[in-house]
């Protein structure tokens, strides 16, 4: 059973029916919500969740592999611990699966039945930047091996990307190909054409502190006008 560190007793909710395992701690910041039957495994290193993350039912976030190894033996290898960092405002939908990702940035959305990750031996190859959306049934991972030698390719999802895997109207099934061709301009990587990707518009810059100050000033002026 992994040690669960919380930002505050009343600042987040971790369901007692959620599965949190592993020899390393799992830290939840303020506003995090973990639904029943969510699975979080900290086998290879600690997992840190930023503020206001949501992990829905049956979503899996795994750092390492679920195995029957002696917990004490794994815990003693603290020097080789590989942490997983998950930024704020990330949403993991039901049945999504995130494995061995070194870093996840801000405000990403992982839809139901999507997979993002790679082999536990090279978690540093996997990273997700900010404000991206991984659609249902999309697989952004590379678990290939060649003669016992790990030949995993780096999977780095840039910011503001949307990946969708629509249903094939002829067969009626969802494509199971990976999106390696969309993650790199290399011509040697191929992928089924049914998987689409586009870049979200950057939009206007937004300063939360400035907007909050503006709202406070408006509220003060409104209160002053009512008092007169």
Secondary structure, DSSP 8 states (H G I E B T S, - for coil): ---EEES-TTT-EE-TTSEEESSS-EEE-TT-EE-TT-EEEESSS-EEE-TT-EE-TT-EEEES------HHHHHH-GGG---EEE-SS-EE-TT-EEES-SEE-SS-EE-TT-EEEE-GGGGGGEEE-SS-EE-TT-EEEE--EETTEE----EEE-TTEEEEE-B-TTT-SB---B-HHHH---TT----TTEEEEE----S---HHHHHHHHHHHHHHHHHHHH-
